Amino acid sequence: MSRSPSFVRTIRRPPAKTAAGKRVRAFTEIVADFAGGAAGEQASRCSDCGVPFCQSACPLHNDIPDWLRLTGEGRLREAWELAAATSAMPEICGRICPQDRLCEGLCVLEQSGWGAVTIGSVERHLGDLAWTNGWIEPIRPTRERDASIGIIGAGPAGLAAADRLRSEGWAVTIYDRHDRPGGLLIYGIPGFKLEKDVVDRRTRRLADGGVVFELSCDVGADVSLEELRARHDAVLVAVGTYQARALAGPGFGPTTTVPALEYLIASNRVGLGDTVPDYDSGRLDAEGEHVVVVGGGDTAMDCVRTAVRQGAASVTCLYRRDRENMPGSRREVEHAEEEGVRFEWLGAPKALLGDGVRCARMRLSAPDAAGRRGVEEVPGGEFDLPATLVIEALGYSPEDLPERFGAPELAVRKGGELRVDPKSFMTGLEGVFAAGDVVRGPSLVAWAVRDGQDAAAAIHRWLQARVQEQAA
């Protein structure tokens, strides 16, 4: 008699989540790791379908079905090695990727009503297990190569590229304007999603493996791009997107509103033990404030959930589209709602009133030829929200890098993103490459990791070709 599939016998059971009333009092991660053999039990629910949609939905194209199978069989180190083969930071992506709209969202079990395999939690479990058991070792290249790469930006794209390039034996130096490596992983993402020691152990591994970090170094101000080109055989630009989009309308401006990233950086710095004058003065501290966050992406969710933890009197997320059309993770919205955040869907700010925001009620228009629905104001639908702290989470674009780097030869697209050859990742400057959000535009950490790894492979091929030409 045939036995029923595991997903029929075993229900989806994610790791335990801290109750909302308790978790809002701290910035620690809200989801626990699997206990005992729960990870293997949940991994064994994978139906190993013929077409792994989970893998195609993953920016890194991780071999998800195979490492789930190995986990279910108790072959945990093999599972970890398979996960690490395609990703430089699986335990980080396992924590912060929006799996609900990527791998788990396209899981065949999810689509058929059985509940997705807990892919992200298993990935995180394997990574943490690897660190605990010493399976992750410092980078020790089998040979040292006679060339160096300078990487501008210590965020996920730069770190992923450094991991792959150093593993091939190239000398790597990372330059970053901040005083700690990690970029948005350290300063942009709150601890309740990603605790900082998880990032620190990754950057420590790179340093232990020979990667040099030049921190508090603002390329374009402290050192020029031309100097880096003279210092290194290749340069990778991986600076991300930091130019905040701002609200327009009466009362809105740099002295009355706060950009989301400035707010999140201040909170993360305080959590790391730094002194932040604008936090101490109350400008970037939500305690006792009526907070309105404008935007509907994951950064907006980070802001509203941070404000709750800082002790805000009220927290409202104002978004001009409806719940179904928001760009952020549905899971993050659910977490925010559990924590007491109010959502005003189909609402847009019109003016700042001193202690409140005048808003317009919006509605979705008919779909255009591409199926995209616009938004339009509902006549007579104005309403007011109390607001003593307004945070702009409207997205980001790249800084003017040709101007900042003094390199007009760097070509950019309409949005300011750097133009690169899609195969070689090289810009219009010989030996200068670019990857991550500064090329793709604001996107997911998983895409930054993927782009950094792909750019590293392209740089490796280019340097090898140069060495062969010089030897000929």
C-alpha positions as CSV (number, residue, x, y, z in Angstrom):
1,M,0.0,0.0,0.0
2,S,1.5,3.3,-1.1
3,R,2.1,6.0,1.5
4,S,0.7,9.5,1.2
5,P,3.1,12.3,0.4
6,S,4.7,14.1,3.3
7,F,2.9,17.3,2.7
8,V,-0.4,15.5,3.2
9,R,0.8,14.0,6.6
10,T,2.7,17.1,7.8
11,I,1.1,20.6,7.9
12,R,3.1,23.8,7.2
13,R,4.4,24.9,10.6
14,P,6.8,27.9,10.5
15,P,9.1,28.5,13.5
16,A,7.6,30.3,16.5
17,K,7.1,34.0,16.3
18,T,7.3,36.3,19.4
19,A,3.9,37.6,20.4
20,A,3.3,41.2,19.2
21,G,2.9,42.6,22.7
22,K,6.3,41.4,23.7
23,R,8.3,41.9,20.5
24,V,7.4,45.6,20.2
25,R,9.5,46.3,23.3
26,A,12.8,45.2,21.6
27,F,14.7,45.3,18.3
28,T,15.6,41.6,18.4
29,E,14.5,39.2,15.6
30,I,10.8,38.2,16.0
31,V,11.1,34.7,14.4
32,A,12.9,31.9,16.2
33,D,15.0,29.2,14.6
34,F,13.6,25.7,14.2
35,A,13.9,23.5,17.2
36,G,15.0,19.9,17.2
37,G,14.2,18.1,14.0
38,A,11.5,20.6,12.9
39,A,13.6,21.9,10.0
40,G,14.0,18.4,8.5
41,E,10.3,17.7,9.0
42,Q,9.3,20.9,7.3
43,A,11.8,20.5,4.5
44,S,10.5,17.0,3.8
45,R,7.1,18.5,2.8
46,C,8.7,19.5,-0.5
47,S,7.0,17.6,-3.3
48,D,10.1,17.7,-5.5
49,C,7.9,18.8,-8.4
50,G,9.0,18.4,-12.0
51,V,9.2,22.1,-12.6
52,P,10.7,23.8,-9.5
53,F,8.9,27.2,-9.7
54,C,10.5,28.1,-6.3
55,Q,13.9,28.0,-8.0
56,S,12.9,30.1,-11.0
57,A,11.3,32.7,-8.6
58,C,14.6,33.0,-6.6
59,P,16.9,35.8,-7.9
60,L,19.9,33.6,-7.1
61,H,18.3,30.5,-8.7
62,N,19.2,28.6,-5.5
63,D,18.9,24.8,-5.9
64,I,16.0,24.8,-3.4
65,P,14.4,21.3,-4.0
66,D,17.8,19.5,-3.6
67,W,18.8,21.3,-0.4
68,L,15.3,20.8,1.0
69,R,15.6,17.0,0.2
70,L,19.0,16.8,1.8
71,T,17.7,18.6,4.9
72,G,14.8,16.2,5.1
73,E,17.2,13.3,5.0
74,G,19.3,14.8,7.8
75,R,22.3,15.5,5.5
76,L,22.6,19.0,6.8
77,R,26.1,19.8,6.0
78,E,25.6,18.7,2.4
79,A,22.4,20.8,2.3
80,W,24.3,23.8,3.6
81,E,27.1,23.4,1.0
82,L,24.5,23.3,-1.8
83,A,22.8,26.4,-0.5
84,A,26.2,28.3,-0.2
85,A,27.2,27.3,-3.7
86,T,24.8,29.8,-5.3
87,S,24.6,32.5,-2.5
88,A,27.3,34.3,-0.6
89,M,24.9,34.9,2.3
90,P,22.1,32.4,2.6
91,E,21.4,32.9,6.3
92,I,20.9,36.6,5.6
93,C,18.6,36.1,2.6
94,G,16.7,33.5,4.6
95,R,15.9,36.2,7.1
96,I,15.0,39.2,4.9
97,C,13.9,38.0,1.5
98,P,10.2,38.4,0.8
99,Q,9.7,34.7,0.3
100,D,5.9,35.2,0.3
101,R,6.2,36.8,-3.1
102,L,9.2,34.8,-4.4
103,C,10.1,31.2,-3.7
104,E,7.3,30.4,-1.3
105,G,4.7,32.4,-3.2
106,L,5.3,30.2,-6.3
107,C,5.7,26.9,-4.4
108,V,3.4,24.3,-6.0
109,L,2.0,23.4,-2.5
110,E,1.1,27.0,-1.9
111,Q,-0.6,27.3,-5.3
112,S,-2.6,24.1,-4.7
113,G,-3.8,25.1,-1.2
114,W,-1.5,22.9,1.0
115,G,0.7,25.8,2.3
116,A,4.2,26.6,1.0
117,V,7.2,24.8,2.2
118,T,9.0,27.0,4.8
119,I,11.9,27.6,2.4
120,G,13.2,30.8,4.0
121,S,13.3,29.4,7.5
122,V,15.1,26.3,6.4
123,E,17.7,28.4,4.6
124,R,18.2,30.5,7.7
125,H,18.4,27.3,9.8
126,L,21.1,25.8,7.6
127,G,23.2,29.0,7.7
128,D,23.0,29.4,11.4
129,L,23.8,25.7,11.9
130,A,26.9,26.1,9.6
131,W,28.2,28.9,11.7
132,T,27.6,27.1,15.0
133,N,29.3,23.9,13.8
134,G,32.3,25.6,12.1
135,W,31.4,24.6,8.6
136,I,32.1,28.1,7.4
137,E,35.8,28.8,7.4
138,P,37.9,31.9,6.5
139,I,38.6,32.2,2.8
140,R,41.8,30.5,1.9
141,P,42.5,30.7,-1.8
142,T,44.4,27.8,-3.4
143,R,46.6,30.4,-5.2
144,E,47.3,34.1,-4.9
145,R,47.0,36.1,-8.1
146,D,49.0,39.1,-9.0
147,A,46.2,41.7,-9.4
148,S,43.8,43.7,-7.2
149,I,40.3,44.9,-7.3
150,G,38.9,48.0,-5.5
151,I,35.2,47.7,-4.6
152,I,33.3,50.9,-3.9
153,G,30.5,50.0,-1.4
154,A,30.4,47.5,1.4
155,G,26.7,46.6,0.9
156,P,25.4,43.2,-0.2
157,A,26.5,43.6,-3.8
158,G,30.0,44.6,-2.8
159,L,30.4,42.0,-0.1
160,A,29.1,39.2,-2.4
161,A,31.6,40.3,-5.1
162,A,34.4,40.4,-2.6
163,D,33.6,36.9,-1.4
164,R,33.8,35.4,-4.8
165,L,36.9,37.4,-6.0
166,R,38.9,36.8,-2.9
167,S,38.1,33.1,-3.1
168,E,39.7,33.1,-6.6
169,G,42.8,34.5,-5.1
170,W,42.6,38.2,-6.2
171,A,43.5,40.9,-3.7
172,V,40.4,42.9,-2.7
173,T,40.0,46.2,-1.0
174,I,36.5,47.6,-0.2
175,Y,35.9,51.3,0.3
176,D,32.8,52.6,2.1
177,R,31.7,56.0,3.4
178,H,30.3,54.5,6.6
179,D,32.3,53.5,9.6
180,R,31.1,49.9,9.6
181,P,30.8,47.4,6.6
182,G,27.5,46.1,5.6
183,G,25.7,49.0,4.0
184,L,21.9,48.7,4.3
185,L,22.3,45.3,6.0
186,I,23.8,47.2,9.0
187,Y,22.3,50.7,8.8
188,G,19.1,50.3,6.7
189,I,17.4,47.1,7.9
190,P,16.2,47.0,11.5
191,G,17.4,44.5,14.0
192,F,13.9,42.9,14.4
193,K,14.4,41.6,10.8
194,L,18.2,41.1,10.8
195,E,20.3,41.3,14.0
196,K,23.7,42.9,13.4
197,D,25.9,40.1,14.6
198,V,24.6,38.0,11.7
199,V,26.1,40.6,9.3
200,D,29.2,41.1,11.4
201,R,30.2,37.5,11.2
202,R,30.1,37.7,7.4
203,T,32.3,40.8,7.2
204,R,34.7,39.4,9.8
205,R,35.1,36.3,7.6
206,L,36.0,38.4,4.6
207,A,38.5,40.4,6.7
208,D,40.0,37.1,8.1
209,G,40.3,35.9,4.5
210,G,42.4,38.9,3.5
211,V,39.8,41.4,2.2
212,V,40.9,44.9,3.3
213,F,38.2,47.4,4.4
214,E,38.9,51.1,4.0
215,L,36.0,52.6,6.0
216,S,34.9,56.2,6.5
217,C,36.2,56.7,3.0
218,D,34.0,58.7,0.7
219,V,35.0,58.0,-2.9
220,G,34.7,61.3,-4.7
221,A,35.6,63.3,-1.6
222,D,38.4,61.5,0.3
223,V,39.8,59.7,-2.8
224,S,39.0,60.0,-6.5
225,L,37.9,57.3,-8.8
226,E,41.0,58.0,-10.9
227,E,43.2,57.3,-7.9
228,L,41.4,54.0,-7.3
229,R,41.9,53.1,-11.0
230,A,45.6,53.8,-10.7
231,R,45.8,51.8,-7.4
232,H,43.9,48.7,-8.7
233,D,43.7,46.6,-11.8
234,A,39.9,46.8,-11.7
235,V,37.2,48.7,-9.9
236,L,33.7,47.7,-9.1
237,V,31.1,50.3,-8.3
238,A,28.5,48.9,-5.9
239,V,27.3,52.0,-4.0
240,G,23.5,51.3,-4.1
241,T,20.9,54.0,-4.3
242,Y,20.8,56.7,-1.7
243,Q,19.1,59.7,-3.3
244,A,15.7,59.9,-1.5
245,R,12.5,61.0,-3.3
246,A,10.7,63.7,-1.5
247,L,7.1,64.8,-1.0
248,A,5.8,67.8,-2.9
249,G,3.1,70.1,-1.7
250,P,2.5,72.9,0.8
251,G,4.4,72.5,4.1
252,F,6.6,69.5,2.9
253,G,10.3,70.1,3.0
254,P,13.6,69.1,4.5
255,T,12.9,70.8,7.8
256,T,9.4,69.4,8.2
257,T,9.7,65.8,7.0
258,V,12.3,63.0,7.4
259,P,13.7,60.7,4.7
260,A,13.2,57.0,5.6
261,L,16.8,56.0,5.4
262,E,18.0,58.9,7.6
263,Y,15.4,57.8,10.2
264,L,16.4,54.1,10.0
265,I,20.2,54.8,10.0
266,A,19.7,56.8,13.2
267,S,17.7,54.1,14.9
268,N,20.3,51.4,13.9
269,R,23.2,53.5,15.1
270,V,21.5,54.0,18.5
271,G,21.1,50.3,18.7
272,L,24.8,49.8,17.9
273,G,25.7,52.1,20.8
274,D,26.5,55.3,18.8
275,T,25.6,58.8,19.9
276,V,23.2,60.4,17.4
277,P,22.5,64.1,18.1
278,D,19.3,64.2,15.9
279,Y,18.0,61.2,17.8
280,D,18.8,62.7,21.2
281,S,17.1,66.0,20.2
282,G,14.0,64.1,19.3
283,R,14.1,64.9,15.6
284,L,14.7,61.2,14.6
285,D,13.0,59.6,17.7
286,A,9.4,58.7,17.4
287,E,8.7,58.4,21.2
288,G,5.4,60.1,22.0
289,E,4.9,61.3,18.4
290,H,2.0,60.8,16.0
291,V,3.9,59.2,13.1
292,V,2.8,59.1,9.5
293,V,4.9,57.1,7.1
294,V,4.2,57.7,3.4
295,G,4.9,54.8,1.1
296,G,4.0,51.1,0.8
297,G,7.2,49.2,0.2
298,D,9.4,47.2,2.6
299,T,11.2,50.4,3.7
300,A,7.9,51.9,4.8
301,M,7.2,48.7,6.8
302,D,10.7,49.0,8.5
303,C,9.8,52.6,9.4
304,V,6.4,52.0,10.9
305,R,7.6,49.0,12.9
306,T,10.6,51.0,14.2
307,A,8.3,53.8,15.3
308,V,6.2,51.4,17.3
309,R,9.3,50.1,19.1
310,Q,10.4,53.7,19.8
311,G,7.1,54.3,21.7
312,A,5.2,56.4,19.2
313,A,1.7,57.6,20.3
314,S,0.3,56.5,17.0
315,V,1.7,55.1,13.7
316,T,-0.1,55.3,10.4
317,C,1.1,54.1,7.0
318,L,-0.4,56.2,4.2
319,Y,-0.3,54.6,0.7
320,R,-2.0,55.8,-2.4
321,R,-2.9,52.3,-3.8
322,D,-4.8,49.4,-2.1
323,R,-3.4,46.5,-0.2
324,E,-3.4,44.2,-3.3
325,N,-1.3,46.6,-5.3
326,M,1.3,47.5,-2.7
327,P,5.0,46.7,-3.6
328,G,6.1,45.4,-0.2
329,S,5.9,42.0,1.4
330,R,2.4,41.0,2.6
331,R,4.1,39.2,5.5
332,E,5.6,42.5,6.7
333,V,2.2,44.2,6.5
334,E,0.7,41.5,8.7
335,H,3.6,41.9,11.2
336,A,2.9,45.7,11.3
337,E,-0.8,45.2,11.8
338,E,-0.2,42.8,14.6
339,E,2.0,45.5,16.2
340,G,-0.7,48.1,16.1
341,V,0.1,50.0,12.9
342,R,-2.9,51.6,11.2
343,F,-3.0,51.5,7.4
344,E,-4.7,54.1,5.3
345,W,-5.0,52.5,1.9
346,L,-5.9,54.6,-1.2
347,G,-4.7,57.8,0.5
348,A,-2.1,60.4,-0.6
349,P,-0.7,63.4,1.2
350,K,-1.6,66.9,-0.1
351,A,-0.3,69.3,2.5
352,L,1.3,69.5,5.9
353,L,-0.8,71.3,8.4
354,G,1.7,71.7,11.3
355,D,0.3,69.0,13.5
356,G,-1.3,66.9,10.8
357,V,-1.4,65.9,7.2
358,R,-4.2,66.8,4.8
359,C,-4.8,63.8,2.6
360,A,-6.7,63.0,-0.6
361,R,-8.7,59.8,-1.0
362,M,-7.6,58.0,-4.1
363,R,-9.1,55.3,-6.4
364,L,-7.6,53.0,-8.9
365,S,-8.2,53.8,-12.6
366,A,-9.0,51.3,-15.3
367,P,-6.0,49.2,-16.4
368,D,-3.8,50.4,-19.2
369,A,-2.6,48.3,-22.2
370,A,0.0,46.7,-20.0
371,G,-2.5,46.0,-17.2
372,R,-1.1,48.7,-14.9
373,R,-3.7,50.6,-12.9
374,G,-3.1,54.3,-12.2
375,V,-4.5,56.3,-9.3
376,E,-6.7,59.3,-9.4
377,E,-8.1,61.6,-6.7
378,V,-11.6,61.1,-5.5
379,P,-13.4,64.5,-5.6
380,G,-14.4,65.7,-2.1
381,G,-12.5,62.9,-0.5
382,E,-10.1,64.9,1.7
383,F,-9.3,63.8,5.2
384,D,-6.8,64.7,7.9
385,L,-4.4,62.5,9.9
386,P,-2.6,63.6,13.1
387,A,1.1,63.9,12.4
388,T,4.0,65.3,14.4
389,L,6.6,63.2,12.6
390,V,6.2,62.6,8.8
391,I,8.6,60.0,7.3
392,E,9.1,59.8,3.5
393,A,9.5,56.2,2.2
394,L,8.9,57.0,-1.4
395,G,11.9,55.2,-2.8
396,Y,15.4,56.0,-3.9
397,S,17.4,56.7,-7.0
398,P,21.2,56.8,-7.6
399,E,23.3,59.8,-6.7
400,D,24.8,61.7,-9.6
401,L,27.9,59.5,-9.9
402,P,29.5,61.1,-13.0
403,E,29.5,64.3,-11.0
404,R,30.4,62.8,-7.6
405,F,33.3,60.7,-9.1
406,G,34.4,63.4,-11.5
407,A,33.9,60.9,-14.3
408,P,31.6,62.3,-17.1
409,E,32.5,59.2,-19.2
410,L,30.2,57.1,-16.9
411,A,27.0,56.8,-18.9
412,V,23.7,56.7,-17.0
413,R,20.2,55.8,-17.8
414,K,17.2,58.1,-17.5
415,G,16.8,57.3,-13.8
416,G,20.5,57.9,-13.1
417,E,21.5,54.2,-13.0
418,L,24.9,53.4,-14.4
419,R,24.9,51.8,-17.9
420,V,27.0,48.6,-18.1
421,D,27.5,45.9,-20.7
422,P,24.9,43.3,-19.7
423,K,27.5,40.4,-20.0
424,S,30.7,42.0,-18.8
425,F,29.2,44.5,-16.2
426,M,31.8,47.0,-17.5
427,T,30.9,50.7,-17.7
428,G,32.1,53.0,-20.4
429,L,35.4,53.3,-18.5
430,E,37.9,50.5,-19.2
431,G,38.3,48.3,-16.1
432,V,35.5,50.0,-14.2
433,F,32.6,47.7,-13.5
434,A,29.3,48.2,-11.7
435,A,26.6,46.0,-10.1
436,G,23.6,46.0,-7.7
437,D,21.1,48.7,-7.2
438,V,23.3,51.4,-8.8
439,V,22.7,49.5,-12.1
440,R,19.4,47.7,-11.6
441,G,17.7,50.4,-9.5
442,P,16.3,49.9,-6.0
443,S,15.6,46.2,-5.6
444,L,16.0,43.2,-3.2
445,V,19.1,42.2,-1.3
446,A,19.0,38.8,-3.1
447,W,19.3,40.6,-6.5
448,A,22.2,42.7,-5.1
449,V,23.9,39.4,-4.0
450,R,23.2,37.9,-7.4
451,D,24.5,40.9,-9.3
452,G,27.6,41.1,-7.1
453,Q,28.4,37.5,-7.7
454,D,27.9,37.7,-11.5
455,A,30.0,40.9,-11.7
456,A,32.8,39.1,-9.8
457,A,32.7,36.3,-12.3
458,A,32.9,38.8,-15.1
459,I,35.8,40.6,-13.5
460,H,37.6,37.3,-12.9
461,R,37.3,36.4,-16.6
462,W,38.5,39.9,-17.7
463,L,41.5,39.8,-15.4
464,Q,42.4,36.3,-16.5
465,A,42.3,37.4,-20.1
466,R,44.6,40.4,-19.3
467,V,47.1,38.2,-17.7
468,Q,47.1,35.8,-20.7
469,E,47.6,38.8,-23.0
470,Q,50.5,40.1,-21.0
471,A,52.1,36.7,-20.9
472,A,51.8,36.2,-24.7
